[in-house]
Amino acid sequence: MTNATVLISGAGIAGTALAYWLRRHGFKPTVVERAPEIRDGGYKVDIRGAALEVVTRMGLREDIRKHRTDVRGGSVVNAAGKRVASMDGDTFGGRQGEDAEILRGDLNRLLYEAAAREVEYLFDDSVTGIDEGDSGVTVTFASGRVQDFGLVVGADGLHSATRALAFGDEARFVRDLGYYVSIFSVPNHLALDRWELTYVGPGRTALTYSTAKDAGAKAMFLFASAPLEYDRRDRAGQQRLLADAYAGEGWEVPRLLEAMDGAPDFYFDSLSQVRMDRWSTGRVALLGDAAYCASPASGQGTSLALVGAYVLAGELAAAAGEHAAGLSAYEREMRPFAERNQELGPANIKRMVLRSAGQVRISMAMLSLLSRLPGRDRLMAKAVEPIHRAATAITLKQY
């Protein structure tokens, strides 16, 4: 691009990774983030396949290994707390070989520190207006600041404000899968030592886990539901919906729910995907969940963000000043990979949340049997093969 300045909206995994790669290719990225600083903590995420190669090319692979969650294993429990089946951490998490599991905040901090000194960050601010001209984009910020950029990239998640400004209402692009998810920190009252416990009831699943270097624990809830009406800024209302969804549920669910009022990181949203015919318009492009959210059920959101950032920056650099050509090439490279990984979401969630009591009973019996079979590890590896085929369904160029 003649104007090499790029505004990135969102300092999550996609945004921080893109800032790193753009700077490597000689661009001048600026990142705007609504939060007052880079967000730490968060839930655990996996880095697989092509994404592992991306972090290797960033020189971060060993740092990521040092920050692994080190979860030793996991168990499925029944309503009485009895362990029906237990597996080692990699088998339970569907990981193979060099796959790495890390807390989202730890990964984001590593990405941020890798390029922070060379990238301008505007914290506690957001984009409220985009006015595209012949040679650039004039951006208005919530703070009142107005600035021109050569390109704007929305890396601001499922409910992207950048997408709404450039493409229209999210109802046109966000596809609800029929489930909701909530995640937040809880006290480790079960004294879990890098272990995960999962309880499955009809139409609703609850789990809790502890990781290395964290004295507390995390709780995660997944439940099936028709579309719910709620304000995304109304935390109390979201907590009421979650409590209603799990009313009368057994195991440790009531105690885990008690912790949500005081949790500093309460998160609640639909399990949804983003489907778009195109990821750019003029000088505005989308990246990560804003463009092709696969949903947390896919297990590939972080990998899609890392690979997408690498490809977008690389194709813009390869286009040598022609932003339209670079954005078009980015979509050609990424769309098959994104779509392959999006296929995982609907299939995985049906295994994670079982709709009926009959399905739960059959699943518990099968898990109990599987855990005792001598070929268990081989069978489990075969079960997660679709994830690994999707994770490697792109050949990364050397830009």
Summary of the structure (lengths in Angstrom):
residues: 399
radius of gyration: 21.1
end to end distance: 16.0
largest distance: 66.1
contacts: 1366
relative contact order: 0.17
helix: 39%
strand: 25%
